[in-house]
Amino acid sequence: MITLHHNENAATLRRHLCAVAARPDEVMALPGWSVTMLPGAARRMRQVLRATGAALVYGDCWLRQSDGSLRMAKSEEWQPGALREEFDMGPVWMVSPVAMESALGTFGHEYTYGMLYALRLALQRQGPVVRLGEPLCIAERVETAADQWAYVDPANRERQIELEDICSAHLKAVGACLEGEPARVDRTHTDGGEWPVEASVVIPVRNRVATIGDAVRSALSQDADFNYNVIVVDNHSDDGTTELLDSLAAGDSRLVHVVPDEEGLGIGGCWNTAILHPSCGRYAVQLDSDDIYSSSDTLRRVVDTFRRERCAMVVGSYTLTDIDGNTIPPGLIDHREWTRLNGRNNLLRVNGIGAPRAFVTSIARDLLFPNSSYGEDYAMALAISRRWHVGRIFDSIYMCRRWSGNSDASLSPEKLWEFNHYKDSLRTMEIVARRALNRE
């Protein structure tokens, strides 16, 4: 077994990878793990590698817990959209020597931070990637996994630029990289047509009686020089949310309380209900039922950005807080990794785009959201950025409030696996769409 380490420089790491290429059927243990192979596991990997002609074989593991017990840790299911650096392929790989040599030959230079990331993307261009849904080893973490916010931490900017370059090169190699300036929205979307109001704040909600009042009052307190309303799509709440919204709507005609006829709607389905509603304005601006706008000029700034930049989507920045508004780490999330020319390509690498998110309603109506309760906004962002300019606001205009009632407050490994798999599937579909667009 060849064991790799995080603290190796690029030259040492390359030597180890070249050793894998020179030694057929060698198991490669990834950095950050202490690994004991299970009996017969290496032989099993070798058989699958040869039988399938795979470039890379990986699988699951037993994860040693702090109390000494073992927990099954499922690796993630590979697909073409598996572009996240933190995509979990388990602690051990077996790589075809031919594929390894070819992959290393595609490297334009030595990478300081992203050698293994570049290798994984290059390997998947050499042949099939095969996951074994069975434990191959007992593994123990000897280094802490990267924080989920690492890619927006300014301290990691140099690393993130390198990873972005690696991902963009991969997208070019598979024909999915979008070049040049994205299109600006035609004036017919921003100036034409008859709309009931200029903007609608959209709040999907189910069973948030503790927080929905704060969200609605935040939306209704916006200081705007245009007409707007607040559309709350109440997804059949049964905890008092419906009654509270009825009371608030009775006191302000700008609040449009909608209870869908349909059952089975996710957050995306609720968004579709809102943007297709006859009361929806020219622009639809997101506000989650747990959250609030950080000031009374948030809505105005979003609409001003639409008008000034002629974009199909505007994305702001937010601050993570507790339920009382106290800032919690990492604080400001501004997604400054986004750039005007390459942001839409890099969006396929990162797991989010920011908040609040706002859309030209006519364009969102053409595309529609997937009927899911996770990643529905990311799917819309991918589809819009494929063709249209996305405007950004890089200072905080939104407070994302974390509390025990958040739907993603404490995700199990199984739920996290499900969510990541779904987002990877969105990326897979988007790669297909972008390749088709490039062939037009």
Order of alpha helices (4+ residues) and beta strands (2+ residues): beta-alpha-beta-beta-alpha-beta-beta-beta-alpha-alpha-beta-alpha-alpha-beta-alpha-beta-alpha-beta-alpha-beta-beta-alpha-beta-beta-alpha-beta-alpha-alpha-beta-alpha
